[in-house]
Amino acid sequence: MPPEINLSNPSFGKFFSPKEILDYFLSAKSKSNEPMNVIRITGGEPTIIPEIIVDIYSEIEKRDLKLYVWIDTNLSMTKYLENIEGDLRSIMKKRNVGAVGCFKGFCKEDFSILTGAEPKFYEKQFEAAKLFLNWKTDFYVYLPALTYNDDVEKKAKEFVQRLQELNKNLPLRVEMLIIKDYPGAVINIREKTNQGRPMPTIDQKLVFELWYNKLLPKLYSKEMLNKFCCEIPL
């Protein structure tokens, strides 16, 4: 989203209590022609204030609502998660709770260009993912189809191996994302290019094809490849 939306400006929004969040969700659900059974906690980065996850889930339980709680995370840290590990851990292993972690890049060099963070923080993503998996969370992965320079296949293979070290089936729970030029993305791409962090020139579709049609078929059976992500056991 455009950076100005992330500012603490009341003209863009305000903080809501868990009760207000559920009230708004149920109001939208009652007006929808489509089923709405998933409440998504995203950001910013919700794991910076993990209490909101606990409080929203407690509100759902109090009202006896049949909802799936979906948590988006950029896997940037574990510090605040560990601070309330007891309460959070019991929730994160519930069958109606899941988390998706977004890895940025196949390697620390790609990560640094894409995020603007120091390369050393690349490993934090794996630490956070391991924490969720240790908690028996219904865990998934987002992976933008963005990479720089040569040796794309080599980097992708090494990344697959890193995921398998966390869990042998985790690569099958990856949803690779192709970044499209929608208005908000165009603004960000232009700003990051001016900062010396341009979009990769490698065709995202080639990265997408490499992942799904070359790497994964070498590692998994057709039966496993044909399953939905949520059917892949961890």
N, C-alpha and C positions, 0 to 999 in steps of 0.2 A: 504494500500500500504506500501511497505518497508519504514521505517522512513527516510532513506537518500533521498528519492524522495521529501520529504517535505522541504528539505533544500533550501535556496535561492542560488542555484548553477546554473549559466547560462548554464552549460553543459546539464542540465535537461530541461530547458525551459526558457521562458521570459514572461514579461507582454505584453498583447495585447490590443489594443484599441477596442471599440465596432465595429468600421468599419472593422477592421481586423478580428474580430471574425465572423461577418456576412459574410464577403467575403469568409472566409475559409469554413464556413458552406454551403454556396450556391455552392461553388466549389465542395465540397463533395457530395452534393445533386444532382448536375448535372451529376455526374459519377456513381450514385447509381442505381441499378435495383429495389430497394425497395423504397417505399415512405418515405421521410424524412420531416416530418412536425412538429417535436418537437425539440426545442433547449433547452438543459439542462444546467442550471447553477449550478455547484456543487463546490467541494472544495478539500481540506481545508474547510472553512466555509464562504460561500458568504455573510451571514448577517453581517460579520465583516466590509465589505465594500459594504453596500447596494446600494451605488451610481451606482455600476456596473449593478444592476438590472434595475434601472431607465434608465441608458444610453443605455443599449442593447435594452430595450423595445422602447425607443425613436427612435433608429436607425431602428427598425423593422417597426414602424409606418411611419417613413419618407420614407421608401422604399415601403410601402403599401404591406408588405409580409403577407401571410396567414399562420402564425405559432402559435403554442402553446408553451408558455414559462414555463418550468418546473424547479422549484427551490428546490434543496436539502438543508436541514438544520439539524444540530444536536441539535437545540433548546437550545443552550447553553447560549444565552443572548438576551436581548431586547434593550439594551442601544443604540446601533448604529441604529437599526431600528427606534426607537422613535425619534432620532435626525433629521431624514428626513421624518418624518411621513406623512407630507402633500403630497409630491410628490409620495412617495411610496404607500401610502394608496389608492390613486386613481388608481394606476396600479394594485395593488394586488386584487382588486375586479373585474377586467376585466374578461370576460368569457374565454378568451384565455390565462389566467395566472393561475398557480396552484403551490402549495407548498406541499412538503412531509417532515414531521418532524420525525426524528428517535429517539424514546425513547429507552433508554438503561436500561433494567431490569424492573421487576414488582415492585420493592421496592427500597428504598434508599440504603440498604445494597448491593443488586445486582448491582445497579448503580455504587457504589463506587469501587467495585472490577473490573467491566468491563471497567470503564473509567479511574480509578486512581484518580478521583476527590473526594473531600470531600463529605460525604453523604448529607450535607445541600444543595448542588447544585442540588440535584434531583428535587426539586420543581421548579427550573428555567425552566425545560422542559414544565411544565404545564402552567407557566406564558407566555412563548413564544407561545405555541399552542393557548392559549386564545386570545393573541393579534391578531394572524392570523384570528381566527374565528370571532373576533369582527370586523375585517376589511372586513368580508364577502368573504374571500379568498376560492377558491376551494382547500380545505385542506385535506390531507391524512396522514397516519401514517405508518412508518416502525417499526417493532418490532422484533428484533432477538429472536429466540426461545431458549434463554439462561437464566437459573436460577440456583440458588445454594440452597443446603440444603433441608430440608423437607417442608411440607405444601405448595407444589407447587400450588395446586388447590385453597387454601385459598388466597395466594398471587395474583394469576391470577384473582380471583373474585374481590378482592379489587382494582386491577388495572383497570378492566372493569368499576367498579363503578366510579373511578376517571375520566375516559374518558367520561362517561355519564354525569358527573357533568359539563363538558365542553360543550357537546352536546349529546343529547340522542341517536343519531344515529352514533356517531363517531366510536364506536367499529366495525361497519360494513365497515368502510373505512380503516381498519387496514390490512396491508399486512405483515403477519408473515414470517420472513426470517430464513431459515436454513443455518448456516454458514458451508461451505464446505472447505475441506483441499486443496485449490488451492495454488500454490507456495507462493504468497504474504502472504496469511493467515497463512501458516505453519511457516514462518519467525516470524510473529507477535506473534503467539501462543507460540512459543519457547521462545521469549524474555520476554513476559509477565509472563510466568511460572517461569522464572528465577527471576522475580521481586516479586514473591509471589502472582501472580494473574493468576492462572491456569484457563483453560477452565472448565466449569461445567461438572460434571460426569453424570448428568441427561440427558438421551437420548432426543435430540432435537425433534425427531419425536413424542415422547410422549407429549411434550409441545404443539407441532403443533396440534396433535389430540385433546388434551384437549380443546384448544382454539376454533377450528372450529366445532368439533363434540359433545362437551358437554356443554361448556359455552354459546356460541352464540345461539344454538337452544333453550335454556331455556328462552332467553330474546326476541327473535325476531321471526316473522312469517316466514313460508317457502317462502312466496312471497318476503319478504325483503331479506332473505338469498340467494335467487337465482338471485338477482340483481348484476350487475357489480358495483364495488366500485364507479365509476363515476355517477351511477344512484341513489345513496343513497342521499337523501336530507339532508341538514344541516340547 
